[in-house]
Amino acid sequence: MTAKKPKSATAPKSAGQQIEAAEKKTTTFEHRGIVFTIPVGTSLPIEVFETDDEIEATKLILGQKQWKAWKASFEERASFGDWTRLLAAVTEAQGMAIESGN
């Protein structure tokens, strides 16, 4: 008796399945000694698009646990520059560039 190959190894994928498999759902990056895992592409929370507040959008992308970890990486206070470096790391990890709208 010969062993059968698992279906997943032999079954051709549809074009949609191939595209979905090729799309990453998350990406990781390191910032301030913390490894963050964030959604990318079509995996972003819809609330990100419902806010015009960049800090709130950053919180939504990171999620509550990772936002708290980032905040905890400071003694008591952080600067605006600290947040902009985080935002730059998030957008770079997602393959985007920050553009100033002002």
Backbone bond lengths (Angstrom), bond angles and torsions (degrees), N, CA, C in turn:
res aa  C-N    CA-C-N  psi(-1)  N-CA   C-N-CA  omega(-1)  CA-C   N-CA-C  phi
1 M - - - 1.446 - - 1.531 108.63 -
2 T 1.324 116.26 132.61 1.458 120.14 178.71 1.525 109.51 -96.21
3 A 1.314 114.58 146.42 1.464 119.80 179.73 1.520 109.43 -75.61
4 K 1.297 116.08 137.14 1.459 120.91 177.14 1.519 109.17 -82.57
5 K 1.326 114.66 142.93 1.452 119.71 175.31 1.525 108.38 -75.82
6 P 1.317 117.19 142.68 1.474 118.86 175.59 1.518 110.27 -58.96
7 K 1.316 116.43 143.61 1.461 121.02 -179.03 1.520 112.45 -54.74
8 S 1.327 116.40 -40.47 1.460 118.99 -176.63 1.524 112.27 -62.54
9 A 1.324 116.79 -25.65 1.456 119.33 -178.91 1.521 111.92 -82.32
10 T 1.320 117.57 -22.15 1.454 119.63 -175.73 1.524 113.96 -113.86
11 A 1.326 117.86 -23.74 1.458 120.50 -176.30 1.528 110.18 -74.30
12 P 1.342 117.18 127.21 1.464 118.80 177.20 1.525 109.55 -68.57
13 K 1.310 115.77 145.82 1.457 120.70 179.56 1.521 109.02 -90.81
14 S 1.333 114.45 146.54 1.463 118.86 175.00 1.523 108.32 -69.68
15 A 1.317 116.02 164.51 1.463 119.91 179.06 1.520 110.40 -58.61
16 G 1.316 117.22 -41.24 1.456 121.27 178.77 1.519 112.16 -62.84
17 Q 1.330 116.41 -41.76 1.461 120.35 178.55 1.525 111.01 -65.62
18 Q 1.323 116.93 -38.13 1.457 120.78 178.66 1.525 111.09 -65.41
19 I 1.327 116.94 -42.05 1.465 121.07 178.47 1.517 109.58 -64.93
20 E 1.337 117.06 -45.72 1.462 120.68 -179.37 1.520 111.42 -61.73
21 A 1.332 116.99 -41.50 1.462 120.55 179.79 1.526 111.07 -66.28
22 A 1.333 115.90 -33.45 1.458 120.06 -178.73 1.528 111.61 -74.20
23 E 1.324 117.04 -26.42 1.463 120.50 -178.97 1.523 109.53 -79.41
24 K 1.317 115.19 126.00 1.455 119.35 175.85 1.517 108.54 -77.58
25 K 1.308 116.55 139.71 1.460 121.11 178.01 1.527 111.17 -91.19
26 T 1.332 116.54 -28.89 1.462 121.21 179.20 1.520 109.76 -139.85
27 T 1.300 115.06 163.49 1.449 122.12 172.91 1.521 107.35 -141.76
28 T 1.309 116.51 160.12 1.460 120.30 179.42 1.519 109.82 -123.14
29 F 1.331 114.90 154.23 1.455 121.50 174.37 1.512 108.06 -154.40
30 E 1.335 115.65 159.50 1.458 121.29 179.86 1.517 108.29 -109.40
31 H 1.329 115.82 136.56 1.460 121.60 178.80 1.522 107.69 -152.67
32 R 1.325 117.16 128.03 1.462 123.56 -178.73 1.530 111.91 54.86
33 G 1.331 116.78 34.48 1.460 121.30 177.51 1.518 114.17 79.58
34 I 1.327 117.48 6.58 1.462 122.54 179.95 1.521 108.14 -111.42
35 V 1.321 117.38 135.41 1.462 121.15 174.36 1.522 107.15 -94.17
36 F 1.321 115.38 117.89 1.456 122.42 -179.62 1.524 109.63 -100.75
37 T 1.319 116.95 143.87 1.460 123.45 171.90 1.521 106.13 -119.88
38 I 1.323 115.47 122.38 1.460 119.62 -175.73 1.526 110.62 -129.45
39 P 1.340 116.76 155.20 1.468 120.01 176.86 1.526 110.30 -74.94
40 V 1.317 115.74 152.79 1.465 120.98 176.42 1.519 110.15 -134.42
41 G 1.297 114.78 166.94 1.463 120.78 175.51 1.514 112.59 59.19
42 T 1.311 116.50 -126.80 1.459 121.70 -177.32 1.518 112.20 -84.93
43 S 1.318 117.48 10.23 1.460 120.96 -179.07 1.526 113.22 -97.24
44 L 1.321 118.13 4.21 1.457 120.75 179.98 1.523 110.67 -70.11
45 P 1.341 117.45 143.46 1.466 119.41 175.36 1.527 109.65 -61.88
46 I 1.310 117.56 137.19 1.464 121.54 -177.49 1.521 111.68 -60.11
47 E 1.327 117.18 -27.48 1.462 121.06 179.82 1.530 112.48 -61.77
48 V 1.326 116.92 -23.53 1.472 120.45 177.18 1.529 110.25 -58.77
49 F 1.319 116.18 -35.98 1.461 120.73 -176.93 1.526 112.23 -85.73
50 E 1.332 116.51 -9.42 1.455 120.88 -178.90 1.530 112.70 -93.85
51 T 1.323 116.62 -3.46 1.460 119.43 -179.57 1.518 110.62 -115.81
52 D 1.322 115.92 146.65 1.462 119.38 173.53 1.526 109.84 -105.99
53 D 1.315 116.15 10.21 1.463 123.35 179.28 1.529 108.54 -96.24
54 E 1.331 116.60 112.35 1.467 120.61 -175.94 1.527 113.01 -64.77
55 I 1.328 116.83 -33.05 1.467 119.25 178.58 1.525 109.47 -69.19
56 E 1.316 117.81 -42.80 1.469 121.25 177.17 1.528 110.27 -62.41
57 A 1.328 117.06 -41.19 1.465 120.35 177.82 1.528 110.62 -61.53
58 T 1.328 116.66 -40.94 1.466 120.61 178.11 1.523 110.23 -62.11
59 K 1.342 116.74 -44.10 1.465 121.14 177.27 1.527 111.25 -58.72
60 L 1.324 116.05 -43.27 1.466 120.60 -179.01 1.518 111.79 -65.64
61 I 1.318 116.89 -39.37 1.469 120.76 179.44 1.529 110.01 -67.84
62 L 1.331 116.69 -43.69 1.467 120.21 -179.18 1.520 112.56 -72.66
63 G 1.296 116.87 -34.00 1.460 120.77 -172.33 1.524 109.38 85.73
64 Q 1.322 115.45 157.61 1.459 121.56 -173.25 1.534 112.69 -59.14
65 K 1.313 118.20 -43.88 1.473 121.41 -176.71 1.534 111.48 -63.64
66 Q 1.341 117.16 -45.91 1.461 120.07 -178.32 1.524 111.42 -72.76
67 W 1.340 117.70 -33.75 1.463 120.54 175.94 1.520 109.16 -62.32
68 K 1.334 117.55 -44.21 1.461 121.49 178.64 1.534 110.94 -63.38
69 A 1.334 117.03 -38.45 1.473 120.28 178.52 1.519 110.25 -63.81
70 W 1.343 116.90 -41.26 1.460 119.91 178.47 1.525 110.24 -63.91
71 K 1.333 117.27 -46.25 1.460 120.76 178.97 1.522 111.12 -61.16
72 A 1.323 117.15 -38.03 1.462 121.52 -179.05 1.526 112.41 -69.84
73 S 1.336 117.13 -13.96 1.467 119.71 -179.70 1.532 111.79 -76.41
74 F 1.323 116.71 -2.77 1.460 122.37 176.86 1.523 108.82 -109.14
75 E 1.330 116.12 149.75 1.469 121.09 178.05 1.531 110.00 -61.54
76 E 1.312 116.64 -66.97 1.462 121.39 -178.76 1.519 112.57 -135.85
77 R 1.317 115.56 -34.43 1.461 119.49 -172.94 1.524 110.27 -133.66
78 A 1.321 114.03 154.89 1.465 120.94 174.82 1.523 107.33 -131.20
79 S 1.306 116.33 164.51 1.460 120.32 178.27 1.521 109.98 -106.36
80 F 1.315 115.52 166.44 1.458 120.14 175.05 1.527 109.71 -58.22
81 G 1.337 116.24 -37.26 1.464 121.00 178.39 1.523 112.40 -61.57
82 D 1.340 117.33 -34.22 1.467 120.70 177.16 1.521 110.35 -62.25
83 W 1.354 116.19 -43.31 1.458 119.05 178.88 1.529 111.39 -68.12
84 T 1.341 117.63 -40.78 1.464 118.89 -179.12 1.528 111.31 -64.56
85 R 1.331 117.64 -33.00 1.473 119.72 175.17 1.526 110.61 -66.71
86 L 1.346 117.22 -37.56 1.464 120.27 175.37 1.527 109.55 -64.15
87 L 1.333 117.21 -47.19 1.459 120.91 179.69 1.521 110.97 -59.45
88 A 1.322 117.48 -41.41 1.462 120.90 177.69 1.527 110.90 -62.08
89 A 1.335 117.29 -40.52 1.465 121.07 179.05 1.526 110.60 -66.13
90 V 1.332 117.23 -40.06 1.473 121.56 178.66 1.525 110.11 -63.41
91 T 1.329 116.83 -49.91 1.467 119.43 -176.84 1.524 111.36 -67.61
92 E 1.323 117.51 -35.68 1.463 119.88 176.90 1.527 110.41 -65.17
93 A 1.330 117.22 -42.49 1.474 121.06 179.68 1.524 110.94 -62.63
94 Q 1.324 116.46 -30.23 1.459 120.79 178.94 1.524 112.71 -86.69
95 G 1.326 116.56 -0.30 1.459 120.26 178.35 1.514 113.31 79.53
96 M 1.323 116.50 23.47 1.460 120.63 179.47 1.524 108.99 -117.08
97 A 1.296 116.55 166.60 1.461 122.22 175.60 1.513 108.23 -118.11
98 I 1.314 115.74 146.26 1.461 120.29 176.42 1.513 108.41 -78.50
99 E 1.332 116.07 129.92 1.459 121.05 175.32 1.513 107.51 -118.65
100 S 1.283 116.72 133.00 1.453 120.59 178.53 1.506 109.72 -76.13
101 G 1.325 116.04 126.79 1.454 120.94 178.88 1.510 112.09 -93.15
102 N 1.309 116.91 -2.63 1.456 120.52 -177.10 1.503 111.68 -96.28
